[in-house]
Amino acid sequence: MTGSQTAANPAGLVDGFGRVHRDLRISLTDKCSLRCTYCMPEAGVPWLAKQSLLTPDEIERLVRVAAGEGVETVRLTGGEPLISPNLIEIVRRVAAIEGPSGPIGVAMTTNGIRLPEFIPGLEEAGLNRLNISIDTLDPDRFRELTRRDRLIDVLAGIEAARRSTLRPLKLNAVVMRGVNDDEIVDLVEFAIEHDAEMRFIEHMPLDIGHTWDRGEMVPREEILAALRKRFRLEPLPDRGGAPAELFEIDGGPAKVGVIASVSAPFCGSCDRLRLTADGQLRNCLFAREELDLRTALRGGASDEAIRDIFRASVSSKRAGHGIDDPGFVQPERGMNAIGG
Ligand code: SF4
């Protein structure tokens, strides 16, 4: 470890639009146990070099500096974070870091495969909450969508999460036209049965092949219309910087969320930064520039120098993702190497 502890920055990481960044998403690996068609090719991709991946020491140090800059929550993602050999240790170290308003909150987004064996260790290490991705309840459709016959393992993961102390428990589904848009109601009922909150995500242009087609995306309005055929929905106020717009179902307590990044962007209240598994800082999911924290770390940079990289990233953040801009260019990096 080099450099001394930096003084806390009460102002926090504020960008040119006044957005205060409190949430750091950390991709632990670009590898995954599934091959979702909207993410990567069946054969996978050339994985990031092992020696380029951040170590637990490096991740802990970056989160400590970020906490000094006002970051309050960390979400661990991938690829698939359960594949990362250091997952439990990273959760333990991050959960022990004091943030501006108490211990850093630690969440994780996973595809749920192998979750039953990890949950006791994750709970003990200090994980607070879980999001589990499930796009379909149909085994054949699951096999087509993910190129793996693992629905039964995902369901076992969700069941193990239901029995755990990790709350709130959220289930995420990417809705695609003619693929799983006929399961919207079924997925909500499944989530309610598992004491979880279902969230529907609009399909975004983040696939490795750059084959995204707006026509395949099912927009917010259609998702809500499908839900309203079965449920009474009451919008819930104050989403703050949260991506999901929440609705109470049939008078509650069950809720459902819609993450309408494309048709109803929420960039105006974005509070997120992203750290890739190979130590690149991204100020937006759709950023095309990255700042290299790994080289700085391994080059002996002080905490102040690391802090300044966080500040530089935030100060260069655009107003939004720009998907509707004529000049929009999809990021080079695929979703598997950015993280949710
Ligand atoms: S697209 Fe970028 S700016 Fe918009 S909410 Fe997502 S991360 Fe934030």
Boltz pocket constraint, residues with backbone or C-beta under 6 A from the ligand:
constraints:
  - pocket:
      binder: B
      contacts: [[A, 261], [A, 265], [A, 266], [A, 267], [A, 268], [A, 270], [A, 271], [A, 272], [A, 283], [A, 284], [A, 285], [A, 286], [A, 318], [A, 319], [A, 320], [A, 321]]
      max_distance: 6.0
